[in-house]
Amino acid sequence: MGILSGNPKDEPLHYGEVFTVWSNLMVDYGMIAGFQTFYNHTGDVDLKKFIEDAIQVAREEIKILEKILKSNGVGLPLAPPERPVARVEDIPPGARFNDPEISAALSADIAAGLVACSQAMGISLREDIALMYGQFHLAKAQLGAKLLRMNKEKGWLVPPPLHLKYSKE
């Protein structure tokens, strides 16, 4: 029997998997802090709910990632402190992110997360790690679809130039 056969959880992680899981955990820690800040700045009730959902998805990822690193003897990255809840009215208007800006930043974060999950699936030799990133990818895709719908409904979507007619000239 080879070193990479049998129960995947008994197989060693390779350096790429360790770095990917560790980096993902560090990014999730930072995302939560950033999302909490966005939460304080938004006035839109639907966007607040979306941010709460996004934070919950990140917290679920963190539990899984921390467990993998700990069980493989890898130290965890430092996490920033939780952000306190603030009233949007207490943030001066010129210093406040507006809702379309927040939504655009969230959209970019989700898109980057989808790419990172795809890359992690591609480098994984352990099936459980690849499947875990497939589940993370699905959760991010669902968040992305929900946010895209919200962006369209609220008029926050800024599309690139649309190609409506094709000239044969």
Backbone hydrogen bonds, N-H to C=O, Kabsch-Sander energy under -0.5 kcal/mol:
donor,donor_aa,acceptor,acceptor_aa,energy
5,S,2,G,-1.1
10,D,7,N,-2.0
11,E,7,N,-0.5
11,E,8,P,-1.3
18,V,14,H,-2.4
19,F,15,Y,-2.7
20,T,16,G,-2.3
21,V,17,E,-2.7
22,W,18,V,-2.7
23,S,19,F,-2.8
24,N,20,T,-2.5
25,L,21,V,-2.3
26,M,22,W,-2.2
27,V,23,S,-2.6
28,D,24,N,-2.6
29,Y,25,L,-2.3
30,G,26,M,-2.0
31,M,27,V,-2.8
32,I,28,D,-2.2
33,A,29,Y,-1.7
34,G,30,G,-2.5
35,F,31,M,-3.4
36,Q,32,I,-2.5
37,T,33,A,-1.8
38,F,34,G,-2.6
39,Y,35,F,-2.6
40,N,36,Q,-1.6
41,H,37,T,-1.1
41,H,38,F,-0.5
42,T,38,F,-1.7
48,K,44,D,-2.3
49,K,45,V,-2.1
50,F,46,D,-2.3
51,I,47,L,-2.5
52,E,48,K,-2.2
53,D,49,K,-2.2
54,A,50,F,-2.7
55,I,51,I,-2.5
56,Q,52,E,-2.1
57,V,53,D,-2.2
58,A,54,A,-2.1
59,R,55,I,-2.6
60,E,56,Q,-2.2
61,E,57,V,-2.0
62,I,58,A,-2.5
63,K,59,R,-1.9
64,I,60,E,-1.5
65,L,61,E,-2.9
66,E,62,I,-3.0
67,K,63,K,-1.7
68,I,64,I,-2.0
69,L,65,L,-2.4
70,K,66,E,-2.8
71,S,67,K,-2.4
72,N,68,I,-0.9
72,N,69,L,-0.7
73,G,70,K,-1.6
74,V,69,L,-2.9
90,D,87,R,-1.8
91,I,88,V,-1.3
95,A,92,P,-1.7
96,R,92,P,-0.7
96,R,93,P,-0.8
102,I,98,N,-2.3
103,S,99,D,-2.7
104,A,100,P,-2.2
105,A,101,E,-2.3
106,L,102,I,-2.6
107,S,103,S,-2.4
108,A,104,A,-2.2
109,D,105,A,-2.4
110,I,106,L,-2.4
111,A,107,S,-2.4
112,A,108,A,-2.4
113,G,109,D,-2.2
114,L,110,I,-2.1
115,V,111,A,-1.8
116,A,112,A,-2.4
117,C,113,G,-2.4
118,S,114,L,-2.2
119,Q,115,V,-2.4
120,A,116,A,-2.5
121,M,117,C,-2.4
122,G,118,S,-1.9
123,I,119,Q,-1.7
124,S,120,A,-1.1
130,A,126,R,-2.1
131,L,127,E,-2.7
132,M,128,D,-2.0
133,Y,129,I,-2.3
134,G,130,A,-1.6
135,Q,131,L,-2.1
136,F,132,M,-2.4
137,H,133,Y,-2.4
138,L,134,G,-2.1
139,A,135,Q,-2.3
140,K,136,F,-2.4
141,A,137,H,-2.6
142,Q,138,L,-2.3
143,L,139,A,-2.0
144,G,140,K,-2.8
145,A,141,A,-2.4
146,K,142,Q,-2.1
147,L,143,L,-2.6
148,L,144,G,-2.5
149,R,145,A,-2.2
150,M,146,K,-2.0
151,N,147,L,-2.9
152,K,148,L,-2.1
153,E,149,R,-2.5
154,K,150,M,-2.5
155,G,151,N,-0.6
155,G,152,K,-0.7
156,W,151,N,-2.1
157,L,151,N,-1.4
164,L,162,L,-1.0
167,S,165,K,-0.6
